[in-house]
């Protein structure tokens, strides 16, 4: 497998929290067990509209739909069971 290293010269950006291939869940208002999940397939940095990293996530839906999300909208997929338990305790 080839390794690609990308260097950014932006003084405002931090390292991305997620990288290509990471499994993530998209936060929503419903129970965590129903949140959409997918794999990070792209990322870009935006310094104008909403400064920070945008992640392209290919969702686990029948059509493999891909959508862009900001970092605050995502969590690692492995955290869903813990968040689901917290949801149940609040109910």
PDB file with one MODEL, atoms N, CA, C and O in Angstrom:
MODEL        1
ATOM      1  N   UNK A   1       0.841  -1.173   0.000  1.00  0.00           N
ATOM      2  CA  UNK A   1       0.000   0.000   0.000  1.00  0.00           C
ATOM      3  C   UNK A   1       0.888   1.238   0.000  1.00  0.00           C
ATOM      4  O   UNK A   1       1.858   1.317   0.753  1.00  0.00           O
ATOM      5  N   UNK A   2       0.551   2.194  -0.843  1.00  0.00           N
ATOM      6  CA  UNK A   2       1.303   3.437  -0.899  1.00  0.00           C
ATOM      7  C   UNK A   2       0.940   4.339   0.266  1.00  0.00           C
ATOM      8  O   UNK A   2      -0.204   4.353   0.720  1.00  0.00           O
ATOM      9  N   UNK A   3       1.924   5.095   0.750  1.00  0.00           N
ATOM     10  CA  UNK A   3       1.693   6.051   1.825  1.00  0.00           C
ATOM     11  C   UNK A   3       1.821   7.442   1.235  1.00  0.00           C
ATOM     12  O   UNK A   3       2.820   7.764   0.594  1.00  0.00           O
ATOM     13  N   UNK A   4       0.804   8.266   1.455  1.00  0.00           N
ATOM     14  CA  UNK A   4       0.810   9.636   0.972  1.00  0.00           C
ATOM     15  C   UNK A   4       0.842  10.565   2.171  1.00  0.00           C
ATOM     16  O   UNK A   4       0.010  10.457   3.072  1.00  0.00           O
ATOM     17  N   UNK A   5       1.798  11.472   2.181  1.00  0.00           N
ATOM     18  CA  UNK A   5       1.901  12.451   3.253  1.00  0.00           C
ATOM     19  C   UNK A   5       1.528  13.808   2.686  1.00  0.00           C
ATOM     20  O   UNK A   5       2.041  14.227   1.648  1.00  0.00           O
ATOM     21  N   UNK A   6       0.618  14.494   3.388  1.00  0.00           N
ATOM     22  CA  UNK A   6       0.160  15.807   2.943  1.00  0.00           C
ATOM     23  C   UNK A   6       0.519  16.821   4.009  1.00  0.00           C
ATOM     24  O   UNK A   6       0.219  16.614   5.185  1.00  0.00           O
ATOM     25  N   UNK A   7       1.144  17.894   3.624  1.00  0.00           N
ATOM     26  CA  UNK A   7       1.491  18.962   4.565  1.00  0.00           C
ATOM     27  C   UNK A   7       0.660  20.193   4.237  1.00  0.00           C
ATOM     28  O   UNK A   7       0.507  20.551   3.069  1.00  0.00           O
ATOM     29  N   UNK A   8       0.120  20.844   5.271  1.00  0.00           N
ATOM     30  CA  UNK A   8      -0.675  22.048   5.093  1.00  0.00           C
ATOM     31  C   UNK A   8       0.072  23.233   5.677  1.00  0.00           C
ATOM     32  O   UNK A   8       0.768  23.113   6.685  1.00  0.00           O
ATOM     33  N   UNK A   9      -0.081  24.364   5.039  1.00  0.00           N
ATOM     34  CA  UNK A   9       0.612  25.556   5.505  1.00  0.00           C
ATOM     35  C   UNK A   9      -0.308  26.502   6.252  1.00  0.00           C
ATOM     36  O   UNK A   9       0.118  27.592   6.637  1.00  0.00           O
ATOM     37  N   UNK A  10      -1.545  26.121   6.466  1.00  0.00           N
ATOM     38  CA  UNK A  10      -2.510  26.965   7.161  1.00  0.00           C
ATOM     39  C   UNK A  10      -2.099  27.145   8.620  1.00  0.00           C
ATOM     40  O   UNK A  10      -1.717  26.190   9.295  1.00  0.00           O
ATOM     41  N   UNK A  11      -2.184  28.373   9.085  1.00  0.00           N
ATOM     42  CA  UNK A  11      -1.839  28.626  10.483  1.00  0.00           C
ATOM     43  C   UNK A  11      -3.024  28.385  11.407  1.00  0.00           C
ATOM     44  O   UNK A  11      -2.853  28.391  12.627  1.00  0.00           O
ATOM     45  N   UNK A  12      -4.212  28.175  10.869  1.00  0.00           N
ATOM     46  CA  UNK A  12      -5.411  28.018  11.695  1.00  0.00           C
ATOM     47  C   UNK A  12      -5.879  26.578  11.823  1.00  0.00           C
ATOM     48  O   UNK A  12      -6.749  26.289  12.645  1.00  0.00           O
ATOM     49  N   UNK A  13      -5.336  25.689  11.050  1.00  0.00           N
ATOM     50  CA  UNK A  13      -5.867  24.329  11.067  1.00  0.00           C
ATOM     51  C   UNK A  13      -5.118  23.438  12.050  1.00  0.00           C
ATOM     52  O   UNK A  13      -3.920  23.596  12.281  1.00  0.00           O
ATOM     53  N   UNK A  14      -5.860  22.503  12.615  1.00  0.00           N
ATOM     54  CA  UNK A  14      -5.289  21.467  13.449  1.00  0.00           C
ATOM     55  C   UNK A  14      -5.270  20.185  12.629  1.00  0.00           C
ATOM     56  O   UNK A  14      -5.861  20.120  11.552  1.00  0.00           O
ATOM     57  N   UNK A  15      -4.599  19.183  13.136  1.00  0.00           N
ATOM     58  CA  UNK A  15      -4.589  17.896  12.452  1.00  0.00           C
ATOM     59  C   UNK A  15      -6.007  17.343  12.429  1.00  0.00           C
ATOM     60  O   UNK A  15      -6.757  17.548  13.383  1.00  0.00           O
ATOM     61  N   UNK A  16      -6.388  16.655  11.376  1.00  0.00           N
ATOM     62  CA  UNK A  16      -7.745  16.095  11.320  1.00  0.00           C
ATOM     63  C   UNK A  16      -7.932  15.017  12.390  1.00  0.00           C
ATOM     64  O   UNK A  16      -7.003  14.270  12.697  1.00  0.00           O
ATOM     65  N   UNK A  17      -9.125  14.944  12.947  1.00  0.00           N
ATOM     66  CA  UNK A  17      -9.430  13.940  13.965  1.00  0.00           C
ATOM     67  C   UNK A  17      -9.623  12.570  13.328  1.00  0.00           C
ATOM     68  O   UNK A  17      -9.290  11.551  13.933  1.00  0.00           O
ATOM     69  N   UNK A  18     -10.153  12.541  12.121  1.00  0.00           N
ATOM     70  CA  UNK A  18     -10.412  11.287  11.419  1.00  0.00           C
ATOM     71  C   UNK A  18      -9.563  11.230  10.155  1.00  0.00           C
ATOM     72  O   UNK A  18      -9.230  12.262   9.573  1.00  0.00           O
ATOM     73  N   UNK A  19      -9.220  10.024   9.739  1.00  0.00           N
ATOM     74  CA  UNK A  19      -8.427   9.829   8.529  1.00  0.00           C
ATOM     75  C   UNK A  19      -9.169   8.870   7.606  1.00  0.00           C
ATOM     76  O   UNK A  19     -10.179   8.280   7.990  1.00  0.00           O
ATOM     77  N   UNK A  20      -8.664   8.722   6.396  1.00  0.00           N
ATOM     78  CA  UNK A  20      -9.289   7.842   5.413  1.00  0.00           C
ATOM     79  C   UNK A  20      -9.478   6.441   6.000  1.00  0.00           C
ATOM     80  O   UNK A  20      -8.563   5.863   6.585  1.00  0.00           O
ATOM     81  N   UNK A  21     -10.679   5.920   5.827  1.00  0.00           N
ATOM     82  CA  UNK A  21     -10.979   4.569   6.285  1.00  0.00           C
ATOM     83  C   UNK A  21     -11.566   4.488   7.687  1.00  0.00           C
ATOM     84  O   UNK A  21     -12.084   3.435   8.060  1.00  0.00           O
ATOM     85  N   UNK A  22     -11.506   5.558   8.482  1.00  0.00           N
ATOM     86  CA  UNK A  22     -12.077   5.534   9.826  1.00  0.00           C
ATOM     87  C   UNK A  22     -13.585   5.321   9.752  1.00  0.00           C
ATOM     88  O   UNK A  22     -14.258   5.868   8.878  1.00  0.00           O
ATOM     89  N   UNK A  23     -14.103   4.526  10.670  1.00  0.00           N
ATOM     90  CA  UNK A  23     -15.536   4.295  10.779  1.00  0.00           C
ATOM     91  C   UNK A  23     -16.103   5.343  11.723  1.00  0.00           C
ATOM     92  O   UNK A  23     -15.603   5.518  12.834  1.00  0.00           O
ATOM     93  N   UNK A  24     -17.144   6.041  11.286  1.00  0.00           N
ATOM     94  CA  UNK A  24     -17.746   7.112  12.070  1.00  0.00           C
ATOM     95  C   UNK A  24     -19.266   6.988  12.062  1.00  0.00           C
ATOM     96  O   UNK A  24     -19.853   6.290  11.235  1.00  0.00           O
ATOM     97  N   UNK A  25     -19.882   7.690  13.013  1.00  0.00           N
ATOM     98  CA  UNK A  25     -21.335   7.804  13.073  1.00  0.00           C
ATOM     99  C   UNK A  25     -21.677   9.284  13.006  1.00  0.00           C
ATOM    100  O   UNK A  25     -20.935  10.130  13.505  1.00  0.00           O
ATOM    101  N   UNK A  26     -22.814   9.584  12.381  1.00  0.00           N
ATOM    102  CA  UNK A  26     -23.287  10.958  12.252  1.00  0.00           C
ATOM    103  C   UNK A  26     -24.264  11.215  13.402  1.00  0.00           C
ATOM    104  O   UNK A  26     -25.293  10.549  13.508  1.00  0.00           O
ATOM    105  N   UNK A  27     -23.939  12.177  14.255  1.00  0.00           N
ATOM    106  CA  UNK A  27     -24.799  12.491  15.401  1.00  0.00           C
ATOM    107  C   UNK A  27     -26.171  12.951  14.921  1.00  0.00           C
ATOM    108  O   UNK A  27     -26.306  13.618  13.895  1.00  0.00           O
ATOM    109  N   UNK A  28     -27.187  12.568  15.703  1.00  0.00           N
ATOM    110  CA  UNK A  28     -28.566  12.935  15.385  1.00  0.00           C
ATOM    111  C   UNK A  28     -29.329  13.069  16.690  1.00  0.00           C
ATOM    112  O   UNK A  28     -28.782  12.787  17.756  1.00  0.00           O
ATOM    113  N   UNK A  29     -30.579  13.492  16.625  1.00  0.00           N
ATOM    114  CA  UNK A  29     -31.391  13.691  17.827  1.00  0.00           C
ATOM    115  C   UNK A  29     -32.047  12.386  18.301  1.00  0.00           C
ATOM    116  O   UNK A  29     -32.557  12.330  19.420  1.00  0.00           O
ATOM    117  N   UNK A  30     -32.042  11.357  17.482  1.00  0.00           N
ATOM    118  CA  UNK A  30     -32.656  10.089  17.857  1.00  0.00           C
ATOM    119  C   UNK A  30     -31.675   9.240  18.665  1.00  0.00           C
ATOM    120  O   UNK A  30     -30.557   9.670  18.947  1.00  0.00           O
ATOM    121  N   UNK A  31     -32.099   8.045  19.031  1.00  0.00           N
ATOM    122  CA  UNK A  31     -31.228   7.147  19.780  1.00  0.00           C
ATOM    123  C   UNK A  31     -29.957   6.849  18.990  1.00  0.00           C
ATOM    124  O   UNK A  31     -30.006   6.679  17.772  1.00  0.00           O
ATOM    125  N   UNK A  32     -28.815   6.787  19.686  1.00  0.00           N
ATOM    126  CA  UNK A  32     -27.552   6.519  18.988  1.00  0.00           C
ATOM    127  C   UNK A  32     -27.551   5.246  18.148  1.00  0.00           C
ATOM    128  O   UNK A  32     -26.867   5.195  17.125  1.00  0.00           O
ATOM    129  N   UNK A  33     -28.298   4.219  18.549  1.00  0.00           N
ATOM    130  CA  UNK A  33     -28.312   2.978  17.765  1.00  0.00           C
ATOM    131  C   UNK A  33     -28.885   3.175  16.362  1.00  0.00           C
ATOM    132  O   UNK A  33     -28.685   2.331  15.489  1.00  0.00           O
ATOM    133  N   UNK A  34     -29.599   4.286  16.139  1.00  0.00           N
ATOM    134  CA  UNK A  34     -30.193   4.565  14.837  1.00  0.00           C
ATOM    135  C   UNK A  34     -29.406   5.578  14.019  1.00  0.00           C
ATOM    136  O   UNK A  34     -29.820   5.929  12.914  1.00  0.00           O
ATOM    137  N   UNK A  35     -28.287   6.049  14.535  1.00  0.00           N
ATOM    138  CA  UNK A  35     -27.487   7.027  13.803  1.00  0.00           C
ATOM    139  C   UNK A  35     -26.894   6.397  12.542  1.00  0.00           C
ATOM    140  O   UNK A  35     -26.546   5.217  12.526  1.00  0.00           O
ATOM    141  N   UNK A  36     -26.788   7.194  11.506  1.00  0.00           N
ATOM    142  CA  UNK A  36     -26.159   6.721  10.262  1.00  0.00           C
ATOM    143  C   UNK A  36     -24.672   6.505  10.507  1.00  0.00           C
ATOM    144  O   UNK A  36     -24.028   7.285  11.209  1.00  0.00           O
ATOM    145  N   UNK A  37     -24.143   5.458   9.934  1.00  0.00           N
ATOM    146  CA  UNK A  37     -22.715   5.155  10.058  1.00  0.00           C
ATOM    147  C   UNK A  37     -22.099   5.066   8.666  1.00  0.00           C
ATOM    148  O   UNK A  37     -22.796   4.915   7.663  1.00  0.00           O
ATOM    149  N   UNK A  38     -20.792   5.163   8.636  1.00  0.00           N
ATOM    150  CA  UNK A  38     -20.100   5.067   7.365  1.00  0.00           C
ATOM    151  C   UNK A  38     -18.601   5.139   7.532  1.00  0.00           C
ATOM    152  O   UNK A  38     -18.073   5.062   8.641  1.00  0.00           O
ATOM    153  N   UNK A  39     -17.927   5.289   6.412  1.00  0.00           N
ATOM    154  CA  UNK A  39     -16.467   5.287   6.371  1.00  0.00           C
ATOM    155  C   UNK A  39     -15.989   6.596   5.763  1.00  0.00           C
ATOM    156  O   UNK A  39     -16.540   7.068   4.769  1.00  0.00           O
ATOM    157  N   UNK A  40     -14.952   7.182   6.370  1.00  0.00           N
ATOM    158  CA  UNK A  40     -14.371   8.413   5.846  1.00  0.00           C
ATOM    159  C   UNK A  40     -13.631   8.087   4.548  1.00  0.00           C
ATOM    160  O   UNK A  40     -12.721   7.259   4.529  1.00  0.00           O
ATOM    161  N   UNK A  41     -14.038   8.750   3.467  1.00  0.00           N
ATOM    162  CA  UNK A  41     -13.416   8.509   2.158  1.00  0.00           C
ATOM    163  C   UNK A  41     -12.746   9.768   1.602  1.00  0.00           C
ATOM    164  O   UNK A  41     -12.122   9.724   0.542  1.00  0.00           O
ATOM    165  N   UNK A  42     -12.873  10.878   2.310  1.00  0.00           N
ATOM    166  CA  UNK A  42     -12.245  12.107   1.833  1.00  0.00           C
ATOM    167  C   UNK A  42     -12.249  13.166   2.924  1.00  0.00           C
ATOM    168  O   UNK A  42     -13.038  13.100   3.867  1.00  0.00           O
ATOM    169  N   UNK A  43     -11.376  14.124   2.789  1.00  0.00           N
ATOM    170  CA  UNK A  43     -11.377  15.246   3.704  1.00  0.00           C
ATOM    171  C   UNK A  43     -10.835  16.469   2.995  1.00  0.00           C
ATOM    172  O   UNK A  43     -10.038  16.378   2.061  1.00  0.00           O
ATOM    173  N   UNK A  44     -11.296  17.616   3.469  1.00  0.00           N
ATOM    174  CA  UNK A  44     -10.825  18.882   2.921  1.00  0.00           C
ATOM    175  C   UNK A  44     -10.844  19.904   4.045  1.00  0.00           C
ATOM    176  O   UNK A  44     -11.529  19.734   5.054  1.00  0.00           O
ATOM    177  N   UNK A  45     -10.088  20.951   3.851  1.00  0.00           N
ATOM    178  CA  UNK A  45     -10.061  22.012   4.847  1.00  0.00           C
ATOM    179  C   UNK A  45     -10.710  23.248   4.249  1.00  0.00           C
ATOM    180  O   UNK A  45     -10.474  23.592   3.091  1.00  0.00           O
ATOM    181  N   UNK A  46     -11.523  23.904   5.045  1.00  0.00           N
ATOM    182  CA  UNK A  46     -12.204  25.118   4.607  1.00  0.00           C
ATOM    183  C   UNK A  46     -11.801  26.232   5.564  1.00  0.00           C
ATOM    184  O   UNK A  46     -12.063  26.148   6.764  1.00  0.00           O
ATOM    185  N   UNK A  47     -11.179  27.253   5.048  1.00  0.00           N
ATOM    186  CA  UNK A  47     -10.740  28.368   5.887  1.00  0.00           C
ATOM    187  C   UNK A  47     -11.639  29.585   5.755  1.00  0.00           C
ATOM    188  O   UNK A  47     -11.390  30.611   6.388  1.00  0.00           O
ATOM    189  N   UNK A  48     -12.687  29.483   4.937  1.00  0.00           N
ATOM    190  CA  UNK A  48     -13.536  30.643   4.688  1.00  0.00           C
ATOM    191  C   UNK A  48     -14.924  30.460   5.289  1.00  0.00           C
ATOM    192  O   UNK A  48     -15.292  31.163   6.230  1.00  0.00           O
ATOM    193  N   UNK A  49     -15.696  29.518   4.751  1.00  0.00           N
ATOM    194  CA  UNK A  49     -17.099  29.355   5.142  1.00  0.00           C
ATOM    195  C   UNK A  49     -17.239  28.931   6.607  1.00  0.00           C
ATOM    196  O   UNK A  49     -17.814  29.661   7.415  1.00  0.00           O
ATOM    197  N   UNK A  50     -16.723  27.779   6.937  1.00  0.00           N
ATOM    198  CA  UNK A  50     -16.728  27.281   8.313  1.00  0.00           C
ATOM    199  C   UNK A  50     -15.355  26.690   8.551  1.00  0.00           C
ATOM    200  O   UNK A  50     -15.114  25.528   8.226  1.00  0.00           O
ATOM    201  N   UNK A  51     -14.448  27.482   9.119  1.00  0.00           N
ATOM    202  CA  UNK A  51     -13.062  27.027   9.273  1.00  0.00           C
ATOM    203  C   UNK A  51     -12.967  25.660   9.943  1.00  0.00           C
ATOM    204  O   UNK A  51     -13.630  25.394  10.945  1.00  0.00           O
ATOM    205  N   UNK A  52     -12.144  24.817   9.380  1.00  0.00           N
ATOM    206  CA  UNK A  52     -11.916  23.488   9.935  1.00  0.00           C
ATOM    207  C   UNK A  52     -12.023  22.406   8.883  1.00  0.00           C
ATOM    208  O   UNK A  52     -12.157  22.677   7.689  1.00  0.00           O
ATOM    209  N   UNK A  53     -11.961  21.189   9.350  1.00  0.00           N
ATOM    210  CA  UNK A  53     -11.987  20.022   8.477  1.00  0.00           C
ATOM    211  C   UNK A  53     -13.413  19.613   8.138  1.00  0.00           C
ATOM    212  O   UNK A  53     -14.305  19.645   8.986  1.00  0.00           O
ATOM    213  N   UNK A  54     -13.606  19.237   6.906  1.00  0.00           N
ATOM    214  CA  UNK A  54     -14.844  18.640   6.411  1.00  0.00           C
ATOM    215  C   UNK A  54     -14.496  17.223   5.983  1.00  0.00           C
ATOM    216  O   UNK A  54     -13.501  17.001   5.293  1.00  0.00           O
ATOM    217  N   UNK A  55     -15.311  16.275   6.390  1.00  0.00           N
ATOM    218  CA  UNK A  55     -15.062  14.861   6.097  1.00  0.00           C
ATOM    219  C   UNK A  55     -16.125  14.344   5.141  1.00  0.00           C
ATOM    220  O   UNK A  55     -17.318  14.542   5.368  1.00  0.00           O
ATOM    221  N   UNK A  56     -15.698  13.688   4.082  1.00  0.00           N
ATOM    222  CA  UNK A  56     -16.632  13.027   3.187  1.00  0.00           C
ATOM    223  C   UNK A  56     -16.812  11.611   3.713  1.00  0.00           C
ATOM    224  O   UNK A  56     -15.853  10.847   3.825  1.00  0.00           O
ATOM    225  N   UNK A  57     -18.064  11.272   4.036  1.00  0.00           N
ATOM    226  CA  UNK A  57     -18.372   9.974   4.618  1.00  0.00           C
ATOM    227  C   UNK A  57     -19.265   9.211   3.655  1.00  0.00           C
ATOM    228  O   UNK A  57     -20.328   9.690   3.259  1.00  0.00           O
ATOM    229  N   UNK A  58     -18.822   8.023   3.285  1.00  0.00           N
ATOM    230  CA  UNK A  58     -19.655   7.141   2.477  1.00  0.00           C
ATOM    231  C   UNK A  58     -20.517   6.349   3.449  1.00  0.00           C
ATOM    232  O   UNK A  58     -20.024   5.491   4.181  1.00  0.00           O
ATOM    233  N   UNK A  59     -21.802   6.647   3.446  1.00  0.00           N
ATOM    234  CA  UNK A  59     -22.728   6.050   4.401  1.00  0.00           C
ATOM    235  C   UNK A  59     -23.058   4.612   4.058  1.00  0.00           C
ATOM    236  O   UNK A  59     -23.032   4.206   2.897  1.00  0.00           O
ATOM    237  N   UNK A  60     -23.369   3.852   5.096  1.00  0.00           N
ATOM    238  CA  UNK A  60     -23.736   2.435   4.932  1.00  0.00           C
ATOM    239  C   UNK A  60     -25.197   2.307   4.538  1.00  0.00           C
ATOM    240  O   UNK A  60     -25.978   1.667   5.243  1.00  0.00           O
ATOM    241  N   UNK A  61     -25.558   2.886   3.462  1.00  0.00           N
ATOM    242  CA  UNK A  61     -26.913   2.805   2.941  1.00  0.00           C
ATOM    243  C   UNK A  61     -26.879   1.985   1.663  1.00  0.00           C
ATOM    244  O   UNK A  61     -25.814   1.801   1.075  1.00  0.00           O
ATOM    245  N   UNK A  62     -28.007   1.502   1.235  1.00  0.00           N
ATOM    246  CA  UNK A  62     -28.012   0.651   0.031  1.00  0.00           C
ATOM    247  C   UNK A  62     -27.308   1.263  -1.184  1.00  0.00           C
ATOM    248  O   UNK A  62     -26.683   0.541  -1.959  1.00  0.00           O
ATOM    249  N   UNK A  63     -27.401   2.568  -1.356  1.00  0.00           N
ATOM    250  CA  UNK A  63     -26.810   3.185  -2.539  1.00  0.00           C
ATOM    251  C   UNK A  63     -25.396   3.710  -2.308  1.00  0.00           C
ATOM    252  O   UNK A  63     -24.792   4.249  -3.235  1.00  0.00           O
ATOM    253  N   UNK A  64     -24.848   3.566  -1.092  1.00  0.00           N
ATOM    254  CA  UNK A  64     -23.501   4.047  -0.816  1.00  0.00           C
ATOM    255  C   UNK A  64     -23.376   5.551  -0.931  1.00  0.00           C
ATOM    256  O   UNK A  64     -22.339   6.058  -1.358  1.00  0.00           O
ATOM    257  N   UNK A  65     -24.416   6.266  -0.557  1.00  0.00           N
ATOM    258  CA  UNK A  65     -24.463   7.723  -0.629  1.00  0.00           C
ATOM    259  C   UNK A  65     -23.322   8.335   0.178  1.00  0.00           C
ATOM    260  O   UNK A  65     -23.042   7.881   1.287  1.00  0.00           O
ATOM    261  N   UNK A  66     -22.654   9.365  -0.366  1.00  0.00           N
ATOM    262  CA  UNK A  66     -21.579  10.058   0.341  1.00  0.00           C
ATOM    263  C   UNK A  66     -22.009  11.494   0.625  1.00  0.00           C
ATOM    264  O   UNK A  66     -22.652  12.138  -0.204  1.00  0.00           O
ATOM    265  N   UNK A  67     -21.648  11.983   1.800  1.00  0.00           N
ATOM    266  CA  UNK A  67     -22.017  13.328   2.236  1.00  0.00           C
ATOM    267  C   UNK A  67     -20.867  13.921   3.038  1.00  0.00           C
ATOM    268  O   UNK A  67     -20.080  13.193   3.642  1.00  0.00           O
ATOM    269  N   UNK A  68     -20.775  15.264   3.038  1.00  0.00           N
ATOM    270  CA  UNK A  68     -19.735  15.947   3.806  1.00  0.00           C
ATOM    271  C   UNK A  68     -20.278  16.384   5.160  1.00  0.00           C
ATOM    272  O   UNK A  68     -21.418  16.834   5.276  1.00  0.00           O
ATOM    273  N   UNK A  69     -19.438  16.240   6.180  1.00  0.00           N
ATOM    274  CA  UNK A  69     -19.791  16.640   7.539  1.00  0.00           C
ATOM    275  C   UNK A  69     -18.606  17.348   8.183  1.00  0.00           C
ATOM    276  O   UNK A  69     -17.450  17.098   7.844  1.00  0.00           O
ATOM    277  N   UNK A  70     -18.923  18.242   9.125  1.00  0.00           N
ATOM    278  CA  UNK A  70     -17.860  18.865   9.920  1.00  0.00           C
ATOM    279  C   UNK A  70     -17.571  17.948  11.104  1.00  0.00           C
ATOM    280  O   UNK A  70     -18.365  17.070  11.442  1.00  0.00           O
ATOM    281  N   UNK A  71     -16.424  18.174  11.717  1.00  0.00           N
ATOM    282  CA  UNK A  71     -15.953  17.298  12.782  1.00  0.00           C
ATOM    283  C   UNK A  71     -16.941  17.172  13.942  1.00  0.00           C
ATOM    284  O   UNK A  71     -17.088  16.085  14.499  1.00  0.00           O
ATOM    285  N   UNK A  72     -17.619  18.252  14.316  1.00  0.00           N
ATOM    286  CA  UNK A  72     -18.522  18.200  15.472  1.00  0.00           C
ATOM    287  C   UNK A  72     -19.760  17.347  15.212  1.00  0.00           C
ATOM    288  O   UNK A  72     -20.465  16.990  16.156  1.00  0.00           O
ATOM    289  N   UNK A  73     -20.037  17.013  13.955  1.00  0.00           N
ATOM    290  CA  UNK A  73     -21.193  16.183  13.617  1.00  0.00           C
ATOM    291  C   UNK A  73     -20.886  14.690  13.657  1.00  0.00           C
ATOM    292  O   UNK A  73     -21.785  13.870  13.466  1.00  0.00           O
ATOM    293  N   UNK A  74     -19.629  14.327  13.903  1.00  0.00           N
ATOM    294  CA  UNK A  74     -19.210  12.933  13.829  1.00  0.00           C
ATOM    295  C   UNK A  74     -18.648  12.439  15.155  1.00  0.00           C
ATOM    296  O   UNK A  74     -18.121  13.216  15.952  1.00  0.00           O
ATOM    297  N   UNK A  75     -18.769  11.140  15.376  1.00  0.00           N
ATOM    298  CA  UNK A  75     -18.100  10.469  16.486  1.00  0.00           C
ATOM    299  C   UNK A  75     -17.583   9.131  15.958  1.00  0.00           C
ATOM    300  O   UNK A  75     -18.084   8.633  14.950  1.00  0.00           O
ATOM    301  N   UNK A  76     -16.585   8.543  16.625  1.00  0.00           N
ATOM    302  CA  UNK A  76     -16.156   7.208  16.210  1.00  0.00           C
ATOM    303  C   UNK A  76     -17.298   6.203  16.386  1.00  0.00           C
ATOM    304  O   UNK A  76     -17.996   6.219  17.399  1.00  0.00           O
ATOM    305  N   UNK A  77     -17.477   5.347  15.411  1.00  0.00           N
ATOM    306  CA  UNK A  77     -18.567   4.364  15.448  1.00  0.00           C
ATOM    307  C   UNK A  77     -18.491   3.488  16.697  1.00  0.00           C
ATOM    308  O   UNK A  77     -19.525   3.064  17.214  1.00  0.00           O
ATOM    309  N   UNK A  78     -17.301   3.217  17.181  1.00  0.00           N
ATOM    310  CA  UNK A  78     -17.121   2.358  18.353  1.00  0.00           C
ATOM    311  C   UNK A  78     -17.740   2.952  19.621  1.00  0.00           C
ATOM    312  O   UNK A  78     -17.930   2.226  20.596  1.00  0.00           O
ATOM    313  N   UNK A  79     -18.053   4.224  19.635  1.00  0.00           N
ATOM    314  CA  UNK A  79     -18.650   4.858  20.812  1.00  0.00           C
ATOM    315  C   UNK A  79     -20.171   4.695  20.872  1.00  0.00           C
ATOM    316  O   UNK A  79     -20.776   5.037  21.888  1.00  0.00           O
ATOM    317  N   UNK A  80     -20.794   4.194  19.832  1.00  0.00           N
ATOM    318  CA  UNK A  80     -22.254   4.065  19.805  1.00  0.00           C
ATOM    319  C   UNK A  80     -22.787   3.223  20.970  1.00  0.00           C
ATOM    320  O   UNK A  80     -23.748   3.656  21.606  1.00  0.00           O
ATOM    321  N   UNK A  81     -22.223   2.041  21.292  1.00  0.00           N
ATOM    322  CA  UNK A  81     -22.781   1.264  22.409  1.00  0.00           C
ATOM    323  C   UNK A  81     -22.770   2.033  23.742  1.00  0.00           C
ATOM    324  O   UNK A  81     -23.730   1.950  24.508  1.00  0.00           O
ATOM    325  N   UNK A  82     -21.717   2.760  24.014  1.00  0.00           N
ATOM    326  CA  UNK A  82     -21.635   3.545  25.248  1.00  0.00           C
ATOM    327  C   UNK A  82     -22.680   4.645  25.257  1.00  0.00           C
ATOM    328  O   UNK A  82     -23.360   4.845  26.264  1.00  0.00           O
ATOM    329  N   UNK A  83     -22.817   5.362  24.147  1.00  0.00           N
ATOM    330  CA  UNK A  83     -23.807   6.432  24.058  1.00  0.00           C
ATOM    331  C   UNK A  83     -25.229   5.887  24.112  1.00  0.00           C
ATOM    332  O   UNK A  83     -26.121   6.533  24.661  1.00  0.00           O
ATOM    333  N   UNK A  84     -25.443   4.703  23.545  1.00  0.00           N
ATOM    334  CA  UNK A  84     -26.767   4.083  23.597  1.00  0.00           C
ATOM    335  C   UNK A  84     -27.125   3.742  25.037  1.00  0.00           C
ATOM    336  O   UNK A  84     -28.269   3.939  25.447  1.00  0.00           O
ATOM    337  N   UNK A  85     -26.182   3.242  25.802  1.00  0.00           N
ATOM    338  CA  UNK A  85     -26.435   2.914  27.209  1.00  0.00           C
ATOM    339  C   UNK A  85     -26.747   4.182  28.002  1.00  0.00           C
ATOM    340  O   UNK A  85     -27.646   4.174  28.843  1.00  0.00           O
ATOM    341  N   UNK A  86     -26.021   5.264  27.749  1.00  0.00           N
ATOM    342  CA  UNK A  86     -26.305   6.527  28.414  1.00  0.00           C
ATOM    343  C   UNK A  86     -27.701   7.024  28.051  1.00  0.00           C
ATOM    344  O   UNK A  86     -28.406   7.570  28.900  1.00  0.00           O
ATOM    345  N   UNK A  87     -28.101   6.839  26.798  1.00  0.00           N
ATOM    346  CA  UNK A  87     -29.442   7.229  26.344  1.00  0.00           C
ATOM    347  C   UNK A  87     -30.508   6.466  27.128  1.00  0.00           C
ATOM    348  O   UNK A  87     -31.494   7.051  27.576  1.00  0.00           O
ATOM    349  N   UNK A  88     -30.306   5.155  27.293  1.00  0.00           N
ATOM    350  CA  UNK A  88     -31.272   4.318  28.006  1.00  0.00           C
ATOM    351  C   UNK A  88     -31.374   4.711  29.479  1.00  0.00           C
ATOM    352  O   UNK A  88     -32.464   4.684  30.052  1.00  0.00           O
ATOM    353  N   UNK A  89     -30.261   5.073  30.091  1.00  0.00           N
ATOM    354  CA  UNK A  89     -30.260   5.477  31.493  1.00  0.00           C
ATOM    355  C   UNK A  89     -31.006   6.784  31.711  1.00  0.00           C
ATOM    356  O   UNK A  89     -31.589   6.995  32.774  1.00  0.00           O
ATOM    357  N   UNK A  90     -30.994   7.662  30.715  1.00  0.00           N
ATOM    358  CA  UNK A  90     -31.707   8.939  30.815  1.00  0.00           C
ATOM    359  C   UNK A  90     -33.212   8.763  30.650  1.00  0.00           C
ATOM    360  O   UNK A  90     -33.999   9.547  31.179  1.00  0.00           O
ATOM    361  N   UNK A  91     -33.604   7.727  29.911  1.00  0.00           N
ATOM    362  CA  UNK A  91     -35.035   7.532  29.593  1.00  0.00           C
ATOM    363  C   UNK A  91     -35.829   7.049  30.777  1.00  0.00           C
ATOM    364  O   UNK A  91     -37.038   6.841  30.666  1.00  0.00           O
TER     365      UNK A  91
ENDMDL
END
